[in-house]
Amino acid sequence: MQELSEGLADDAFLKNLWLNRLPVNIRTILVISSESLSKLAEMADRMHEYNLGEVAAVKASKPEYCTSELREMKLHISELSKQVETLNARFASLNAKKRHNRSRSESRNRERNNRLCSYHYNMGIEPINA
């Protein structure tokens, strides 16, 4: 950082900028030190190497809007599933009625076909040969 600033920024400014970018556990120790910036950097490196195996604190949280949206979507899917079940039940009922009605009409047609052709049956006329 000192090289990048090319002498345009003083050490106090660079120290403050650098400290604010460090992890909190390292920053709290180094902020009270009056050592030079290069010495503080060495100390921070050693502390960081020591803490590599540890996790300070991790909390995974879902944003509130995601959980509420998900809840609404689940409710909507549940309602749609109920509607599909109702439609399937109605469809099955209609198919059963059609099968039942079809078998009755087919038996009537067989009886009618044995006696009269469709023309004579529909016109209500008895055939001459009969």
C-alpha positions as CSV (number, residue, x, y, z in Angstrom):
1,M,0.0,0.0,0.0
2,Q,2.9,2.3,0.8
3,E,4.4,1.6,-2.6
4,L,1.1,2.2,-4.4
5,S,0.5,5.5,-2.7
6,E,4.0,6.7,-3.9
7,G,4.3,8.9,-0.8
8,L,1.1,10.8,-1.4
9,A,-0.6,9.3,1.7
10,D,0.8,9.5,5.2
11,D,1.4,6.4,7.4
12,A,-1.5,7.2,9.7
13,F,-4.0,7.2,6.8
14,L,-2.6,4.0,5.3
15,K,-2.7,2.3,8.8
16,N,-6.3,3.3,9.3
17,L,-7.3,2.1,5.8
18,W,-5.4,-1.2,6.2
19,L,-6.8,-1.9,9.7
20,N,-10.3,-1.4,8.6
21,R,-9.9,-4.2,6.0
22,L,-8.6,-6.8,8.6
23,P,-10.7,-9.4,10.3
24,V,-12.2,-8.1,13.6
25,N,-10.3,-10.5,15.8
26,I,-6.9,-9.3,14.4
27,R,-7.9,-5.6,14.1
28,T,-8.8,-5.4,17.8
29,I,-5.3,-6.5,18.8
30,L,-3.4,-4.4,16.3
31,V,-5.3,-1.1,16.7
32,I,-3.8,-0.5,20.1
33,S,-0.2,-1.0,18.9
34,S,2.0,1.9,18.0
35,E,4.4,-0.2,15.9
36,S,5.3,0.7,12.3
37,L,3.0,-0.3,9.5
38,S,5.4,-3.0,8.2
39,K,5.8,-4.4,11.8
40,L,2.0,-4.5,12.2
41,A,1.7,-6.3,8.8
42,E,4.1,-9.0,10.0
43,M,2.1,-9.4,13.2
44,A,-1.1,-9.6,11.3
45,D,0.4,-12.3,9.0
46,R,1.4,-14.4,12.0
47,M,-2.0,-14.0,13.7
48,H,-3.8,-14.9,10.5
49,E,-1.6,-18.1,10.0
50,Y,-2.4,-19.1,13.6
51,N,-6.1,-18.6,13.1
52,L,-6.4,-20.3,9.7
53,G,-7.9,-23.5,11.1
54,E,-10.6,-21.6,13.0
55,V,-13.8,-20.1,11.9
56,A,-14.7,-17.0,13.8
57,A,-18.5,-17.1,13.2
58,V,-20.6,-18.2,10.4
59,K,-24.3,-17.8,10.2
60,A,-26.1,-18.9,7.2
61,S,-29.4,-17.2,6.9
62,K,-32.0,-17.0,4.2
63,P,-33.4,-13.6,3.3
64,E,-36.9,-13.1,4.6
65,Y,-38.3,-12.5,1.1
66,C,-37.1,-15.9,0.0
67,T,-38.8,-17.8,2.8
68,S,-42.1,-15.9,2.4
69,E,-42.1,-16.4,-1.3
70,L,-41.3,-20.1,-0.8
71,R,-44.2,-20.4,1.7
72,E,-46.6,-18.7,-0.8
73,M,-45.5,-21.0,-3.6
74,K,-45.9,-24.1,-1.5
75,L,-49.4,-23.0,-0.6
76,H,-50.3,-22.3,-4.2
77,I,-48.9,-25.7,-5.3
78,S,-51.0,-27.4,-2.5
79,E,-54.2,-25.6,-3.8
80,L,-53.4,-26.6,-7.4
81,S,-52.9,-30.2,-6.3
82,K,-56.3,-30.3,-4.6
83,Q,-57.9,-28.8,-7.8
84,V,-56.2,-31.5,-9.9
85,E,-57.5,-34.2,-7.6
86,T,-61.0,-32.8,-7.8
87,L,-60.9,-32.7,-11.6
88,N,-59.5,-36.2,-11.8
89,A,-62.4,-37.5,-9.6
90,R,-65.0,-35.7,-11.8
91,F,-63.4,-37.0,-14.9
92,A,-63.4,-40.6,-13.6
93,S,-67.1,-40.2,-12.6
94,L,-68.0,-38.9,-16.0
95,N,-66.2,-41.7,-17.7
96,A,-68.0,-44.3,-15.5
97,K,-71.3,-42.7,-16.4
98,K,-70.5,-42.7,-20.1
99,R,-69.5,-46.4,-20.0
100,H,-72.7,-47.2,-18.2
101,N,-74.9,-45.2,-20.6
102,R,-73.0,-46.6,-23.6
103,S,-73.6,-50.2,-22.6
104,R,-77.4,-49.5,-22.2
105,S,-77.6,-47.7,-25.6
106,E,-75.7,-50.5,-27.3
107,S,-78.1,-53.1,-26.0
108,R,-81.0,-51.0,-27.2
109,N,-79.5,-50.7,-30.6
110,R,-78.9,-54.4,-30.8
111,E,-82.6,-55.0,-30.0
112,R,-83.7,-52.4,-32.5
113,N,-81.3,-53.8,-35.2
114,N,-82.8,-57.2,-34.7
115,R,-86.3,-55.9,-35.5
116,L,-85.9,-52.8,-37.8
117,C,-83.3,-51.0,-39.8
118,S,-82.5,-47.5,-38.7
119,Y,-84.6,-45.9,-41.4
120,H,-87.7,-47.8,-40.5
121,Y,-87.0,-47.4,-36.8
122,N,-86.4,-43.6,-37.0
123,M,-89.4,-43.0,-39.3
124,G,-91.6,-45.3,-37.2
125,I,-92.6,-47.4,-40.3
126,E,-93.0,-51.1,-40.3
127,P,-91.3,-52.8,-43.2
128,I,-93.6,-54.4,-45.8
129,N,-91.7,-57.8,-45.6
130,A,-92.0,-58.1,-41.9
